[in-house]
Structures are given as structure tokens and as C-alpha cells.
Amino acid sequence: GGDLGHLLENVVCLELLRRGYQVMVGKMGDAEIDFIALQSGQPTYFQVALSVRDESTLKRELTPLLQVSDHYPKYLLTLDPDPLILHDGIRQVYALDWLLE
């Protein structure tokens, strides 16, 4: 599954660039945020995961985003075909829906 996860990250990164964002990898303490996407100096934060159906995976993916104390948009993109789920303001979105926006 590692390769597929990597592929999904690459697709998301390319799409962010296509949408005109400047993309950086973020670090919050020990935790890593997959992408910080900047547009006009305003950040949007993205975590990318194949699936977060597993509670421990969900926690691991959300933790770095929850450590960001600003109020800019935060997304968790997954291949779980679920409707939008909110976790303390973090939007969990089906990656294919996001890509087709």
C-alpha cells in the first residue's frame, strides 16, 4: 500500500500546483503535515491517506493538523468514499471528490 499512498500524495501535490498554490512540506514538532499550500500568503493544510477507517490511523493523520493553532482551512484527503466528515474543523474529504472540484 506504500506505493499507492505515495502516488495519491503525488497526484494531490500536482493538483495543488495546477491550482496555482505554492506547495511546501510542513513540520509541527515531530509530526509532519503532508502539504502546506500557499495562495496569496494564506495557508491551506493537507494530510493525505489511503484510508482512515482504522481509528489509530485516523488519529495519526489528524494529530499534526490539530497541532496547528491557526484558523486556516485544514483537509484530510482519503480514498474512503465517505461524505464530508468534520473533525474539530478539519474537513475529511474523499480525494476523488476533491480532485474533481
N, C-alpha and C positions, 0 to 999 in steps of 0.2 A: 503493500500500500504506500510505501515511502515515495515511490516514483510518481504515482498518481497525485499524491499530495503536493509534490514539487511542481508537477505540471499545472495543477489548479492555481498554485501561487503565481506561476509564470503568466498564466492567462489573465489573472486579476491584475498583475503588475502592468502588463502590456495594455490592458483596457484602461487603467488609470492614466497611463501616459497618453493614450489615444484621446482621452477626455481632457487632456491639457493640464493634468496635475504634475507637479514635481514630486517624485516618489523617493522616500528615504526609509531605511530600516530603523525602527525605533528601539530604544532600550529604556526600561523603567526598573531601576535597581537590577536585580538578577533576571527579571522577566524581560522577554523580548516581544515587541509588537511587530507583527509581520511587515506592515507598511504604515508610514505616516505620509499621507498625501496632502500636499500643499497647493492651494489655489488662492492667489492674492494674499499670501501670508497667513491664510486661515487653514488650520489642520483638520483633516478628517482621518480617523484612525481605523485600521482594518486588521482583523485577525482572519486567517483562512484555515479551515479544517475540513477534511473529507466528511467527518461525521462527529456530532457531539451528543449522540444518543446515550453514550456512556457518561454517567454523572462525573466521574473523575476527569475525563477528557474535557467536558464542558467547563468544569472548574478551572482546569489548567489554561484553557483558552481565554476565559473571562478575566482571570486574575490580573494580567498586565493591563487590560483595559480599565478595570476597576481602580487601578492604582493611579490612573490619570485623573487629576482633580479638576481639569478644566471642563467647560460645558460644550465643547465642540462635538460634532457627531462621531459616534463610535459604532462600528459594524463588525459582526461576526458572520462571515460568509461560509456556508457549508453546502454539501451536496445532499443534506437531509431535505427532502421535498416538503417542508413544513410551511404553513403560512407564517407571517411575521410573528416573531416572539420577542418580547422586550424583557431584558434582564437589567434592572436598575438603569434604564435609559439606553442600554446597549441594544442595538437592533440586530437580532439574529435573522438573517435573510437567506433564502435559497439562492445559491450562487448563480444558477441559470436565470432566475428572475432578474437578479441584479445586472447580469451581463446584457440582458435584453431591454433594460430600461431605456 
